[in-house]
Every structure is written in C-alpha cells, then in structure tokens.
Amino acid sequence: MSKEKLNQQELLKFLFSKIAKFYSGDLNALTKKTILIGENNIISSNDLFEIFMDLEVYLKEFNIVFNWPNMIMELSKNNPNICIDEILKYILTEK
C-alpha cells in the first residue's frame, strides 16, 4: 500500500478509535481541532505514547514511516498545542 491509498477519513477514524480507549470525556465532543499535545491536551503523555506506537504500526501497512518525535518537534515550533488535524496533515504530506 502507499500514501495515496490512505485517506484522511480512514486515518481520522483510526486515531479516534485509539483516543477513545484513553479519553474519559464525551467522545462526541472530539473533533479534528481537539488538542493532543500541549497545555490543553485531553490525554496523558503516556497514553499519547501508546497511541503513537499503535499509529506507527498501522502506518507501516501503508509504507509510511511515522517519525512522531520529529513531528512533535516540527509542529511545536509554531505552536506548543498540536491538534489532531495537524497530526493528520503531517502524516499525509510528510515524504
């Protein structure tokens, strides 16, 4: 599989399913603007680590290398609060 085969909706669905395991709030309130990294994050760093590890394995099926430490460094340069949408865009556009 390749990046072209993975669309944003599938990726979002996967992420939401993983977040749901750790998030104790209203799942209907989750949006692409929900912050996962930063001051107003909705889950703990330990839970986020587990999600990123699962995401790394999932993306390998699409021949995508998910360098999440690098992603965090790059995205947090402009804003310490990183939302789901920014993560999706990073994954789908990173070469």
BAMAR-717728 format. One record per atom (N, C-alpha, C, O, CB): residue in three letters; atom name; x, y, z. Coordinates in steps of 0.1 Angstrom, whole numbers, plus 2048, in hexadecimal, padded with zeros to 3 digits. Glycine has a CB too. Layout:
residuo / atomo / xx / yy / zz
Ala / CA / X / Y / Z
...
END
This chain:
residuo / atomo / xx / yy / zz
Met / N / 808 / 7F4 / 800
Met / CA / 800 / 800 / 800
Met / C / 809 / 80C / 800
Met / O / 815 / 80C / 803
Met / CB / 7F6 / 800 / 80C
Ser / N / 803 / 818 / 7FC
Ser / CA / 80A / 824 / 7FC
Ser / C / 802 / 82F / 802
Ser / O / 7F7 / 82D / 806
Ser / CB / 80E / 828 / 7ED
Lys / N / 809 / 83B / 803
Lys / CA / 802 / 846 / 809
Lys / C / 7F5 / 84A / 802
Lys / O / 7EB / 84E / 808
Lys / CB / 80B / 852 / 809
Glu / N / 7F5 / 848 / 7F5
Glu / CA / 7E9 / 84B / 7ED
Glu / C / 7DD / 843 / 7F1
Glu / O / 7D2 / 847 / 7F0
Glu / CB / 7EC / 849 / 7DE
Lys / N / 7E0 / 837 / 7F7
Lys / CA / 7D5 / 82E / 7FB
Lys / C / 7CF / 831 / 808
Lys / O / 7C4 / 82D / 80C
Lys / CB / 7DA / 81F / 7FB
Leu / N / 7D6 / 839 / 810
Leu / CA / 7D2 / 83D / 81D
Leu / C / 7CC / 84B / 81D
Leu / O / 7D3 / 855 / 819
Leu / CB / 7DD / 83D / 828
Asn / N / 7BF / 84C / 820
Asn / CA / 7B9 / 859 / 81F
Asn / C / 7B7 / 85F / 82D
Asn / O / 7B8 / 857 / 837
Asn / CB / 7AC / 859 / 818
Gln / N / 7B4 / 86B / 82E
Gln / CA / 7B3 / 872 / 83B
Gln / C / 7A8 / 86D / 843
Gln / O / 7A9 / 86C / 84F
Gln / CB / 7B1 / 881 / 838
Gln / N / 79D / 869 / 83D
Gln / CA / 791 / 864 / 845
Gln / C / 795 / 856 / 84C
Gln / O / 791 / 854 / 857
Gln / CB / 785 / 862 / 83B
Glu / N / 79C / 84D / 845
Glu / CA / 7A0 / 841 / 84A
Glu / C / 7AA / 843 / 856
Glu / O / 7A8 / 83D / 861
Glu / CB / 7A6 / 838 / 840
Leu / N / 7B3 / 84C / 854
Leu / CA / 7BD / 84F / 85E
Leu / C / 7B6 / 855 / 86A
Leu / O / 7B9 / 852 / 876
Leu / CB / 7C7 / 859 / 859
Leu / N / 7AD / 85E / 868
Leu / CA / 7A5 / 865 / 873
Leu / C / 79D / 85A / 87B
Leu / O / 79D / 85B / 887
Leu / CB / 79C / 870 / 86D
Lys / N / 797 / 851 / 874
Lys / CA / 78F / 847 / 87B
Lys / C / 798 / 83E / 883
Lys / O / 795 / 83B / 88F
Lys / CB / 788 / 83E / 870
Phe / N / 7A4 / 83B / 87E
Phe / CA / 7AE / 833 / 886
Phe / C / 7B2 / 83A / 892
Phe / O / 7B2 / 835 / 89D
Phe / CB / 7BA / 82F / 87D
Leu / N / 7B6 / 847 / 891
Leu / CA / 7BA / 84F / 89C
Leu / C / 7AF / 850 / 8A7
Leu / O / 7B2 / 84F / 8B2
Leu / CB / 7BE / 85D / 897
Phe / N / 7A3 / 853 / 8A2
Phe / CA / 798 / 855 / 8AC
Phe / C / 796 / 848 / 8B4
Phe / O / 793 / 848 / 8C0
Phe / CB / 78B / 859 / 8A4
Ser / N / 797 / 83C / 8AD
Ser / CA / 795 / 82F / 8B4
Ser / C / 7A0 / 82D / 8BE
Ser / O / 79D / 828 / 8C9
Ser / CB / 795 / 824 / 8A9
Lys / N / 7AC / 831 / 8BC
Lys / CA / 7B7 / 830 / 8C5
Lys / C / 7B5 / 83A / 8D1
Lys / O / 7B7 / 836 / 8DC
Lys / CB / 7C4 / 832 / 8BF
Ile / N / 7B1 / 846 / 8CE
Ile / CA / 7AF / 850 / 8D8
Ile / C / 7A4 / 84C / 8E1
Ile / O / 7A5 / 84E / 8ED
Ile / CB / 7AC / 85E / 8D1
Ala / N / 79A / 846 / 8DC
Ala / CA / 78E / 842 / 8E4
Ala / C / 792 / 838 / 8EF
Ala / O / 78B / 838 / 8F9
Ala / CB / 784 / 83C / 8DB
Lys / N / 79C / 831 / 8ED
Lys / CA / 7A1 / 828 / 8F8
Lys / C / 7A6 / 82F / 904
Lys / O / 7A5 / 829 / 90F
Lys / CB / 7AC / 81F / 8F3
Phe / N / 7AA / 83B / 903
Phe / CA / 7B0 / 843 / 90E
Phe / C / 7A8 / 84F / 912
Phe / O / 7AA / 854 / 91E
Phe / CB / 7BE / 847 / 90A
Tyr / N / 7A0 / 854 / 90A
Tyr / CA / 799 / 860 / 90D
Tyr / C / 78C / 85E / 915
Tyr / O / 784 / 856 / 911
Tyr / CB / 795 / 868 / 900
Ser / N / 78B / 864 / 920
Ser / CA / 77F / 862 / 929
Ser / C / 774 / 86C / 927
Ser / O / 76A / 86B / 92D
Ser / CB / 784 / 862 / 937
Gly / N / 776 / 875 / 91E
Gly / CA / 76C / 87F / 91B
Gly / C / 762 / 87B / 911
Gly / O / 761 / 86F / 90D
Gly / CB / 772 / 88C / 917
Asp / N / 75A / 884 / 90C
Asp / CA / 750 / 881 / 902
Asp / C / 756 / 87F / 8F4
Asp / O / 75C / 888 / 8EF
Asp / CB / 746 / 88D / 901
Leu / N / 755 / 873 / 8EF
Leu / CA / 75B / 86F / 8E3
Leu / C / 755 / 877 / 8D7
Leu / O / 75C / 87A / 8CD
Leu / CB / 75A / 861 / 8E0
Asn / N / 749 / 87B / 8D8
Asn / CA / 742 / 883 / 8CE
Asn / C / 748 / 891 / 8CD
Asn / O / 746 / 898 / 8C3
Asn / CB / 733 / 884 / 8D1
Ala / N / 750 / 895 / 8D7
Ala / CA / 756 / 8A3 / 8D7
Ala / C / 763 / 8A3 / 8D0
Ala / O / 769 / 8AD / 8CE
Ala / CB / 757 / 8A8 / 8E5
Leu / N / 768 / 897 / 8CD
Leu / CA / 775 / 896 / 8C6
Leu / C / 774 / 89B / 8B8
Leu / O / 76A / 898 / 8B0
Leu / CB / 77B / 888 / 8C6
Thr / N / 77D / 8A4 / 8B4
Thr / CA / 77D / 8A9 / 8A6
Thr / C / 78C / 8A9 / 8A1
Thr / O / 795 / 8A6 / 8A9
Thr / CB / 777 / 8B8 / 8A5
Lys / N / 78E / 8AE / 895
Lys / CA / 79B / 8AF / 890
Lys / C / 7A3 / 8BA / 896
Lys / O / 7AF / 8BA / 896
Lys / CB / 79B / 8B1 / 880
Lys / N / 79C / 8C3 / 89D
Lys / CA / 7A3 / 8CE / 8A4
Lys / C / 7A6 / 8CB / 8B3
Lys / O / 7AB / 8D3 / 8BA
Lys / CB / 79A / 8DA / 8A4
Thr / N / 7A3 / 8BE / 8B7
Thr / CA / 7A6 / 8BA / 8C5
Thr / C / 7B5 / 8B9 / 8C6
Thr / O / 7BC / 8B4 / 8BE
Thr / CB / 79F / 8AC / 8C8
Ile / N / 7BA / 8BF / 8D1
Ile / CA / 7C8 / 8C0 / 8D4
Ile / C / 7CD / 8B3 / 8DA
Ile / O / 7C8 / 8AE / 8E5
Ile / CB / 7CC / 8CC / 8DD
Leu / N / 7D7 / 8AD / 8D4
Leu / CA / 7DD / 8A0 / 8DA
Leu / C / 7EA / 8A3 / 8E1
Leu / O / 7EE / 89C / 8EA
Leu / CB / 7DF / 896 / 8CF
Ile / N / 7F1 / 8AE / 8DC
Ile / CA / 7FE / 8B1 / 8E2
Ile / C / 7FE / 8BF / 8E6
Ile / O / 7FB / 8C8 / 8DE
Ile / CB / 80A / 8AE / 8D7
Gly / N / 802 / 8C2 / 8F2
Gly / CA / 803 / 8D0 / 8F7
Gly / C / 7FC / 8D2 / 904
Gly / O / 7F8 / 8C8 / 90B
Gly / CB / 7FD / 8D9 / 8ED
Glu / N / 7FA / 8DE / 907
Glu / CA / 7F4 / 8E2 / 914
Glu / C / 7E6 / 8DD / 916
Glu / O / 7E3 / 8DA / 922
Glu / CB / 7F5 / 8F1 / 916
Asn / N / 7DE / 8DD / 90C
Asn / CA / 7D0 / 8DA / 90E
Asn / C / 7CD / 8CC / 908
Asn / O / 7C2 / 8C9 / 903
Asn / CB / 7C7 / 8E4 / 907
Asn / N / 7D7 / 8C3 / 909
Asn / CA / 7D5 / 8B6 / 903
Asn / C / 7CA / 8AE / 90A
Asn / O / 7C8 / 8B0 / 916
Asn / CB / 7E2 / 8AE / 903
Ile / N / 7C4 / 8A4 / 903
Ile / CA / 7B9 / 89D / 909
Ile / C / 7BD / 88F / 90F
Ile / O / 7B5 / 889 / 917
Ile / CB / 7AE / 89A / 8FF
Ile / N / 7C9 / 88B / 90C
Ile / CA / 7CE / 87E / 912
Ile / C / 7DC / 880 / 917
Ile / O / 7E3 / 88A / 914
Ile / CB / 7CE / 873 / 907
Ser / N / 7E1 / 877 / 91F
Ser / CA / 7EE / 877 / 925
Ser / C / 7F9 / 874 / 91A
Ser / O / 7F6 / 86F / 910
Ser / CB / 7EF / 86E / 931
Ser / N / 805 / 878 / 91E
Ser / CA / 811 / 875 / 915
Ser / C / 813 / 866 / 913
Ser / O / 816 / 862 / 908
Ser / CB / 81D / 87C / 91A
Asn / N / 811 / 85F / 91E
Asn / CA / 812 / 850 / 91D
Asn / C / 808 / 84A / 913
Asn / O / 80B / 841 / 90B
Asn / CB / 810 / 84A / 92B
Asp / N / 7FC / 84F / 914
Asp / CA / 7F1 / 84A / 90B
Asp / C / 7F4 / 84E / 8FC
Asp / O / 7F2 / 847 / 8F3
Asp / CB / 7E4 / 850 / 90F
Leu / N / 7F9 / 85A / 8FB
Leu / CA / 7FD / 85F / 8ED
Leu / C / 808 / 857 / 8E8
Leu / O / 808 / 854 / 8DC
Leu / CB / 801 / 86E / 8EE
Phe / N / 812 / 853 / 8F0
Phe / CA / 81D / 84B / 8EB
Phe / C / 817 / 83E / 8E6
Phe / O / 81B / 839 / 8DB
Phe / CB / 827 / 848 / 8F7
Glu / N / 80E / 838 / 8ED
Glu / CA / 808 / 82B / 8E9
Glu / C / 800 / 82D / 8DB
Glu / O / 801 / 824 / 8D3
Glu / CB / 7FF / 826 / 8F3
Ile / N / 7F9 / 838 / 8DA
Ile / CA / 7F2 / 83B / 8CE
Ile / C / 7FC / 83C / 8C2
Ile / O / 7FA / 837 / 8B7
Ile / CB / 7E9 / 847 / 8CF
Phe / N / 807 / 843 / 8C4
Phe / CA / 810 / 845 / 8BA
Phe / C / 817 / 838 / 8B6
Phe / O / 81B / 836 / 8AA
Phe / CB / 81B / 850 / 8BE
Met / N / 81A / 830 / 8BF
Met / CA / 820 / 823 / 8BC
Met / C / 816 / 81A / 8B4
Met / O / 81A / 814 / 8AA
Met / CB / 823 / 81B / 8C9
Asp / N / 809 / 81A / 8B7
Asp / CA / 7FF / 813 / 8AF
Asp / C / 7FE / 81A / 8A1
Asp / O / 7FD / 812 / 897
Asp / CB / 7F1 / 814 / 8B6
Leu / N / 7FF / 827 / 8A1
Leu / CA / 7FE / 82E / 894
Leu / C / 80A / 82A / 88B
Leu / O / 809 / 829 / 87F
Leu / CB / 7FD / 83D / 896
Glu / N / 816 / 829 / 891
Glu / CA / 822 / 826 / 88A
Glu / C / 820 / 818 / 883
Glu / O / 824 / 817 / 878
Glu / CB / 82E / 826 / 894
Val / N / 81B / 80E / 88B
Val / CA / 819 / 801 / 885
Val / C / 80E / 802 / 87A
Val / O / 810 / 7FB / 86F
Val / CB / 814 / 7F7 / 890
Tyr / N / 803 / 809 / 87C
Tyr / CA / 7F9 / 80A / 872
Tyr / C / 7FE / 810 / 865
Tyr / O / 7FB / 80B / 85A
Tyr / CB / 7ED / 813 / 878
Leu / N / 806 / 81A / 866
Leu / CA / 80B / 821 / 85A
Leu / C / 815 / 819 / 853
Leu / O / 817 / 81B / 847
Leu / CB / 811 / 82E / 85E
Lys / N / 81B / 810 / 859
Lys / CA / 825 / 807 / 852
Lys / C / 81D / 7FF / 847
Lys / O / 823 / 7FB / 83D
Lys / CB / 82C / 7FD / 85C
Glu / N / 810 / 7FC / 84A
Glu / CA / 808 / 7F5 / 840
Glu / C / 807 / 7FD / 833
Glu / O / 805 / 7F7 / 828
Glu / CB / 7FA / 7F2 / 845
Phe / N / 809 / 80A / 834
Phe / CA / 808 / 813 / 828
Phe / C / 816 / 817 / 823
Phe / O / 817 / 821 / 81C
Phe / CB / 7FF / 81F / 82B
Asn / N / 820 / 811 / 828
Asn / CA / 82E / 814 / 825
Asn / C / 831 / 823 / 829
Asn / O / 839 / 82A / 822
Asn / CB / 831 / 813 / 816
Ile / N / 82C / 827 / 834
Ile / CA / 82E / 834 / 83A
Ile / C / 836 / 833 / 846
Ile / O / 832 / 82C / 850
Ile / CB / 821 / 83C / 83C
Val / N / 841 / 83A / 847
Val / CA / 849 / 83A / 853
Val / C / 845 / 846 / 85B
Val / O / 845 / 852 / 857
Val / CB / 859 / 83B / 850
Phe / N / 840 / 844 / 867
Phe / CA / 83A / 84E / 870
Phe / C / 845 / 851 / 87A
Phe / O / 846 / 84A / 884
Phe / CB / 82D / 84A / 877
Asn / N / 84C / 85C / 878
Asn / CA / 856 / 861 / 881
Asn / C / 850 / 86B / 88B
Asn / O / 851 / 877 / 889
Asn / CB / 863 / 867 / 87A
Trp / N / 848 / 866 / 894
Trp / CA / 840 / 86F / 89D
Trp / C / 849 / 878 / 8A5
Trp / O / 845 / 883 / 8A8
Trp / CB / 838 / 867 / 8A6
Pro / N / 855 / 874 / 8AA
Pro / CA / 85D / 87E / 8B2
Pro / C / 861 / 88A / 8A9
Pro / O / 860 / 896 / 8AD
Pro / CB / 86A / 878 / 8B7
Asn / N / 864 / 887 / 89C
Asn / CA / 867 / 892 / 893
Asn / C / 85B / 89B / 890
Asn / O / 85C / 8A7 / 88F
Asn / CB / 86D / 88C / 886
Met / N / 84F / 894 / 88F
Met / CA / 843 / 89B / 88C
Met / C / 840 / 8A5 / 898
Met / O / 83D / 8B1 / 895
Met / CB / 837 / 892 / 88B
Ile / N / 842 / 8A1 / 8A4
Ile / CA / 83F / 8A9 / 8B0
Ile / C / 849 / 8B5 / 8AF
Ile / O / 844 / 8C0 / 8B2
Ile / CB / 841 / 8A1 / 8BD
Met / N / 855 / 8B3 / 8AD
Met / CA / 85F / 8BE / 8AC
Met / C / 85B / 8C8 / 8A1
Met / O / 85B / 8D4 / 8A4
Met / CB / 86D / 8B9 / 8AA
Glu / N / 858 / 8C3 / 896
Glu / CA / 855 / 8CC / 88A
Glu / C / 848 / 8D4 / 88D
Glu / O / 848 / 8E0 / 88B
Glu / CB / 853 / 8C4 / 87E
Leu / N / 83D / 8CD / 891
Leu / CA / 831 / 8D4 / 893
Leu / C / 830 / 8DD / 89F
Leu / O / 829 / 8E7 / 89F
Leu / CB / 826 / 8C9 / 895
Ser / N / 838 / 8DA / 8A9
Ser / CA / 838 / 8E2 / 8B5
Ser / C / 841 / 8EF / 8B4
Ser / O / 841 / 8F7 / 8BD
Ser / CB / 83D / 8DA / 8C1
Lys / N / 848 / 8F0 / 8A9
Lys / CA / 84F / 8FD / 8A7
Lys / C / 846 / 909 / 8A6
Lys / O / 84A / 914 / 8AB
Lys / CB / 858 / 8FC / 89A
Asn / N / 83B / 907 / 8A0
Asn / CA / 832 / 913 / 89E
Asn / C / 827 / 914 / 8A9
Asn / O / 823 / 91F / 8AC
Asn / CB / 82B / 911 / 891
Asn / N / 824 / 908 / 8AF
Asn / CA / 819 / 908 / 8B9
Asn / C / 81B / 8FC / 8C2
Asn / O / 81C / 8F1 / 8BC
Asn / CB / 80B / 908 / 8B2
Pro / N / 81C / 8FE / 8CF
Pro / CA / 81E / 8F2 / 8D7
Pro / C / 812 / 8E9 / 8D8
Pro / O / 813 / 8DE / 8DD
Pro / CB / 822 / 8F7 / 8E5
Asn / N / 807 / 8EE / 8D4
Asn / CA / 7FA / 8E6 / 8D4
Asn / C / 7F8 / 8E0 / 8C6
Asn / O / 7F6 / 8E7 / 8BD
Asn / CB / 7EE / 8EE / 8D9
Ile / N / 7F8 / 8D3 / 8C6
Ile / CA / 7F7 / 8CC / 8B9
Ile / C / 7EA / 8C4 / 8B9
Ile / O / 7E7 / 8BC / 8C1
Ile / CB / 803 / 8C2 / 8B6
Cys / N / 7E1 / 8C7 / 8AF
Cys / CA / 7D4 / 8C1 / 8AE
Cys / C / 7D5 / 8B4 / 8A4
Cys / O / 7DF / 8B2 / 89D
Cys / CB / 7CA / 8CB / 8A9
Ile / N / 7CA / 8AD / 8A5
Ile / CA / 7C9 / 8A1 / 89C
Ile / C / 7CB / 8A4 / 88E
Ile / O / 7D1 / 89D / 886
Ile / CB / 7BC / 89A / 89F
Asp / N / 7C5 / 8AF / 889
Asp / CA / 7C5 / 8B3 / 87B
Asp / C / 7D4 / 8B5 / 877
Asp / O / 7D8 / 8B1 / 86C
Asp / CB / 7BD / 8C0 / 879
Glu / N / 7DC / 8BC / 87F
Glu / CA / 7EA / 8BE / 87C
Glu / C / 7F2 / 8B1 / 87A
Glu / O / 7FA / 8AF / 872
Glu / CB / 7F1 / 8C7 / 886
Ile / N / 7EE / 8A7 / 883
Ile / CA / 7F5 / 89A / 882
Ile / C / 7F1 / 893 / 875
Ile / O / 7F9 / 88D / 86F
Ile / CB / 7F1 / 892 / 88E
Leu / N / 7E4 / 894 / 872
Leu / CA / 7DF / 88D / 866
Leu / C / 7E7 / 893 / 859
Leu / O / 7EC / 88C / 851
Leu / CB / 7D0 / 88F / 864
Lys / N / 7E7 / 8A0 / 859
Lys / CA / 7ED / 8A7 / 84D
Lys / C / 7FC / 8A4 / 84D
Lys / O / 802 / 8A2 / 842
Lys / CB / 7EC / 8B6 / 84F
Tyr / N / 803 / 8A3 / 858
Tyr / CA / 811 / 8A0 / 858
Tyr / C / 813 / 892 / 853
Tyr / O / 81C / 890 / 84A
Tyr / CB / 817 / 8A0 / 867
Ile / N / 80B / 888 / 857
Ile / CA / 80D / 87A / 852
Ile / C / 80A / 879 / 843
Ile / O / 811 / 873 / 83C
Ile / CB / 803 / 871 / 85A
Leu / N / 800 / 880 / 83F
Leu / CA / 7FC / 87E / 831
Leu / C / 804 / 887 / 827
Leu / O / 804 / 884 / 81B
Leu / CB / 7ED / 882 / 82F
Thr / N / 80C / 890 / 82C
Thr / CA / 814 / 898 / 823
Thr / C / 823 / 895 / 825
Thr / O / 82B / 899 / 81C
Thr / CB / 811 / 8A7 / 825
Glu / N / 827 / 88F / 830
Glu / CA / 835 / 88D / 832
Glu / C / 83A / 882 / 828
Glu / O / 834 / 878 / 825
Glu / CB / 838 / 888 / 841
Lys / N / 846 / 885 / 823
Lys / CA / 84C / 87C / 819
Lys / C / 857 / 874 / 81F
Lys / O / 85D / 86C / 818
Lys / CB / 851 / 884 / 80D
END
